[in-house]
């Protein structure tokens, strides 16, 4: 079974809005991209790494991620549902830079 699923709901040059379902057991690679991103936690509890800090997130937390900040999230609860938002797009123009480090 896939441990992560996402779907872009809006994918335009002036913004991206998507939804993501992440199951417990998913180990996220720390990554960054030049664009700012916002996570809206809709359900669940996770461990988040952002801005060189690791902390717990719960719905309905909102996490603003600055461009180029390394970040990732791993579920603690059975699963996490979150929405993600970029001010600019489209999604295929976002260049993800992954590290070999996981959370």
N, C-alpha and C positions, 0 to 999 in steps of 0.2 A: 504494500500500500504506500502511496505517495505521502510524504510527511508534510509537504507544503503545496498549496494551491493558491493562485492569484488570478485575478481578472481585472483588466482595465475597463472601467465603466465609461470614463471620458478620456480620450487620448487625442489631444489636439495641440497645436503649437502654443496656445495660450494656457495650457494646463492639463494635468493628468490627475485623475481621481480613480482609485482602484480599491478593491477589497482583497484581503488575504486571510486564508485559513491555515494555521500552522499547528500541527499535532505535536504533543509531547514526544520527545525522543529526537526531534529535529535538532541538529547541531549546526548553527549558523556560522558561516565564515564572516569575520570582520571585513567590512568593505567601506568604500567611500565613493563619492561622485561629486562633481563641482557644484551641482544644484542643491539648494536647500530642499528639505523634505519634512513633512509633518506626518506623524503617526497618531491616529485616533483609535484608542483601544476600546473596542465595543464589547468584548467578552473575554474573561479569563485573566490569568496572572502569568507574568513572564519575568525573566531576568534580562535586563537591557544593558548593553554596553554602549556608551556614547560620551564623547568629550573626555576620554580617558578615565571614565568612572563606570562602575558596575552598580546597578541598583534594581530594585523590584518595581515593576509596573503592574497596575490593576486597571480594569475598566472602571470608570470612564476617563482615565488619564489621557492627556494630550502631550506628546513629546515633539518638540521642534528641534530638528537636526540641521545644524549649519552646514553649508557646502564644505566639502573636503574633510569633515569630521568622520573618523572611523566609527562605525556603529554596526549593531546587530542585535537580534532578540531571539531568545530561546524560551519556549513555554515551560512553565512550572505546573500549571493546571493541565487537565487532559488535553485542552486545545486553547488557542487564542484566535480571536477574530479581530482584525484591525483594518482600518481604512488608511490608505496612504495618499498623500497629496504633494504634487510638484507644481510650482507656479508656471513652469514652462515645459514644453514637450516638443515633439511627441516622444513616446516612451523609447522608441528605437534610437533616439538621439542621446539618451542618457547613457554615459559610459561608466559602467561599474568597474571599480578597481578592487579586486579581492586580495586579501592576504592569505597566508597559510594558517593563520591563527583562528581557532573556533572558540565560541563561548559555550 
